[in-house]
Amino acid sequence: MNQTVNISFEKALLKEIDKIAKKEHRSRSELIREAARAYIEKKSRWQTIFSFSDKATSKIKISENDIFEEIKQVRSKRKVS
């Protein structure tokens, strides 16, 4: 069941939404619904990744700083090569 909601957009953003919707032969509502679904899916995927990361790092007793230091080392080795 669909439910109607009222939301406000800055003029420039609404103009972009309308431009894309017209280009893709879709309604403004269709485009906004798809954008909302994509946003929620993306957030959910990142949450899954962060959750896995938190569990994995707590098991092996590694900190966020340890990870950043490892990244720095790898990047510095690449610069030298």
LOPAZA-823412 format. One line per field, with one value per residue (C-alpha): residue in three letters; x negated, y, z negated. Coordinates in nm, 2 decimals. Each point is the difference from the previous one (the first is absolute). Example, Ala and Ser with C-alpha at 12.3 -4.5 7.8 and 13.67 -1.06 7.14 Angstrom:
<sites>
type (ALA / SER);
X (-1.23 / -0.14);
Y (-0.45 / 0.34);
Z (-0.78 / 0.07);
</sites>
This chain:
<sites>
type (MET / ASN / GLN / THR / VAL / ASN / ILE / SER / PHE / GLU / LYS / ALA / LEU / LEU / LYS / GLU / ILE / ASP / LYS / ILE / ALA / LYS / LYS / GLU / HIS / ARG / SER / ARG / SER / GLU / LEU / ILE / ARG / GLU / ALA / ALA / ARG / ALA / TYR / ILE / GLU / LYS / LYS / SER / ARG / TRP / GLN / THR / ILE / PHE / SER / PHE / SER / ASP / LYS / ALA / THR / SER / LYS / ILE / LYS / ILE / SER / GLU / ASN / ASP / ILE / PHE / GLU / GLU / ILE / LYS / GLN / VAL / ARG / SER / LYS / ARG / LYS / VAL / SER);
X (0.00 / -0.14 / 0.01 / -0.04 / -0.24 / -0.10 / -0.37 / -0.18 / -0.30 / -0.23 / 0.09 / -0.33 / 0.03 / 0.36 / -0.11 / -0.27 / 0.26 / 0.24 / -0.27 / -0.11 / 0.36 / 0.08 / -0.31 / 0.08 / 0.38 / 0.10 / 0.20 / -0.15 / 0.15 / -0.15 / -0.34 / 0.02 / 0.13 / -0.30 / -0.24 / 0.14 / -0.02 / -0.36 / -0.10 / 0.15 / -0.16 / -0.34 / 0.02 / 0.10 / -0.30 / -0.24 / 0.15 / -0.05 / -0.36 / -0.07 / 0.17 / -0.22 / -0.31 / 0.08 / 0.05 / -0.32 / -0.22 / 0.12 / -0.08 / -0.36 / -0.05 / -0.09 / 0.09 / 0.11 / -0.34 / -0.17 / 0.19 / -0.09 / -0.36 / 0.00 / 0.16 / -0.27 / -0.27 / 0.14 / 0.05 / -0.36 / -0.13 / 0.19 / -0.15 / -0.35 / 0.06);
Y (0.00 / 0.34 / 0.30 / 0.35 / 0.23 / 0.36 / 0.09 / 0.32 / 0.03 / 0.29 / 0.14 / -0.11 / -0.36 / -0.02 / 0.13 / -0.28 / -0.26 / 0.12 / 0.01 / -0.36 / -0.12 / 0.15 / -0.14 / -0.35 / 0.04 / -0.05 / 0.19 / 0.20 / -0.24 / -0.30 / 0.16 / 0.10 / -0.35 / -0.16 / 0.24 / -0.08 / -0.37 / 0.03 / 0.21 / -0.25 / -0.30 / 0.18 / 0.09 / -0.36 / -0.14 / 0.23 / -0.09 / -0.37 / 0.07 / 0.21 / -0.27 / -0.27 / 0.21 / 0.07 / -0.37 / -0.10 / 0.26 / -0.07 / -0.37 / 0.07 / 0.29 / 0.25 / 0.37 / 0.26 / 0.17 / -0.33 / -0.02 / 0.36 / -0.06 / -0.31 / 0.20 / 0.27 / -0.26 / -0.15 / 0.34 / 0.11 / -0.33 / 0.07 / 0.35 / -0.14 / -0.27);
Z (0.00 / 0.10 / -0.23 / 0.11 / -0.18 / 0.04 / 0.01 / 0.09 / 0.22 / 0.08 / 0.34 / 0.16 / -0.12 / 0.12 / 0.33 / 0.03 / -0.11 / 0.27 / 0.26 / -0.07 / -0.02 / 0.34 / 0.16 / -0.13 / 0.09 / -0.36 / -0.25 / -0.28 / -0.25 / 0.17 / -0.01 / -0.36 / -0.10 / 0.18 / -0.16 / -0.35 / 0.06 / 0.13 / -0.30 / -0.25 / 0.18 / 0.00 / -0.37 / -0.08 / 0.20 / -0.18 / -0.34 / 0.08 / 0.10 / -0.32 / -0.21 / 0.15 / -0.05 / -0.36 / -0.07 / 0.19 / -0.17 / -0.35 / 0.05 / 0.10 / -0.23 / 0.26 / -0.03 / 0.26 / -0.05 / 0.08 / 0.33 / 0.09 / -0.07 / 0.22 / 0.28 / -0.04 / 0.03 / 0.31 / 0.16 / -0.08 / 0.15 / 0.32 / 0.03 / -0.02 / 0.26);
</sites>
